[in-house]
Amino acid sequence: MGAVGPGVAHVFTAEKGGVLRTSNFRVKVWLPAVRAAGLAPLRPHDLRHTAVALWIAAGANPKEVSVRAGHTSVSFTLDRYGHLFPGHDAELRDRLDAMHTEGLQSQVT
């Protein structure tokens, strides 16, 4: 990647400066790195799916995931990643049960 430039410069530049073309990045940087790491055929877009899965595993709700990922709607997020949310229903039931128990206990005292 090229040297650091003025404030209006690109964050990542081609070897001799200027715009870093996706095809050049993929051929000259991405593919050699992926092969060297033994991760072929990993694509840059696969990292996006990994990020979303990590957000969900960290407890992000569908709305948070949708906004962070730039999806057009929560329904798109749930259509694409809903299978990663199955434990969330059990967690919700546990929280509701705890609220119900607390409510019953407050009626007794």
C-alpha positions in Angstrom: 0.0 0.0 0.0 1.1 3.5 -0.7 2.3 6.3 1.6 0.1 8.4 3.8 -1.3 11.4 2.0 -3.3 14.6 2.7 -6.6 14.6 4.6 -8.5 14.1 1.3 -6.5 11.0 0.3 -7.8 7.5 0.3 -7.3 5.4 3.4 -5.9 2.5 1.4 -4.0 3.3 -1.8 -2.5 1.4 -4.6 1.2 0.6 -4.5 2.1 3.8 -6.3 -0.6 5.9 -4.7 -4.1 6.6 -6.1 -7.2 4.5 -5.9 -6.8 0.9 -4.8 -8.9 -1.1 -7.2 -10.9 -4.0 -5.8 -9.6 -6.4 -8.4 -6.0 -5.4 -7.7 -6.4 -5.7 -4.0 -8.0 -9.1 -4.4 -5.3 -10.5 -6.6 -2.2 -8.8 -5.1 -3.1 -8.7 -1.4 -6.2 -10.7 -0.4 -5.7 -14.0 -2.3 -2.0 -14.4 -1.4 -2.8 -13.7 2.3 -5.7 -16.1 2.4 -3.7 -18.9 0.7 -0.7 -18.3 3.0 -3.1 -18.6 6.0 -4.7 -21.7 4.7 -8.1 -20.1 4.6 -8.9 -20.4 0.9 -11.5 -19.9 -0.5 -12.4 -17.1 2.0 -13.9 -14.0 0.4 -14.0 -10.5 1.9 -17.8 -10.7 2.1 -17.4 -13.8 4.4 -15.9 -11.5 7.0 -19.2 -9.6 7.0 -21.1 -12.7 7.8 -18.6 -13.6 10.5 -19.0 -10.1 12.1 -22.8 -10.4 12.1 -22.5 -13.9 13.7 -20.2 -12.5 16.4 -22.6 -9.6 17.1 -25.4 -12.0 17.6 -23.3 -14.3 19.8 -22.4 -11.3 21.9 -26.1 -10.7 22.5 -27.0 -8.0 20.0 -30.7 -7.9 19.2 -32.0 -8.1 15.6 -32.5 -4.3 15.4 -28.9 -3.6 16.6 -27.6 -6.1 14.0 -29.7 -4.6 11.3 -28.5 -1.1 11.9 -24.9 -2.0 12.4 -24.9 -4.2 9.2 -26.7 -1.5 7.2 -29.6 -3.8 6.3 -32.7 -2.2 4.9 -34.9 -3.8 7.5 -34.9 -6.0 10.6 -36.9 -8.6 8.6 -34.0 -8.9 6.1 -31.7 -9.5 9.1 -34.0 -12.1 10.5 -34.5 -13.8 7.1 -30.7 -14.0 6.6 -29.5 -14.7 10.2 -32.6 -15.8 12.2 -31.2 -19.3 12.6 -28.5 -17.7 14.8 -31.0 -16.4 17.3 -32.6 -19.7 18.7 -31.2 -19.3 22.2 -32.7 -15.8 22.5 -36.2 -17.3 22.9 -35.1 -19.3 25.9 -33.4 -16.3 27.4 -36.5 -14.2 27.0 -38.6 -16.9 28.7 -36.2 -17.0 31.6 -36.4 -13.2 32.0 -40.2 -13.3 31.8 -40.3 -16.1 34.4 -38.0 -14.1 36.7 -40.3 -11.1 36.3 -43.3 -13.2 37.1 -41.7 -14.7 40.2 -40.7 -11.2 41.4 -44.2 -10.0 40.9 -45.7 -12.9 42.9 -43.2 -12.4 45.7 -44.0 -8.7 45.9 -47.7 -9.6 46.3 -46.9 -11.9 49.2 -44.9 -9.3 51.2 
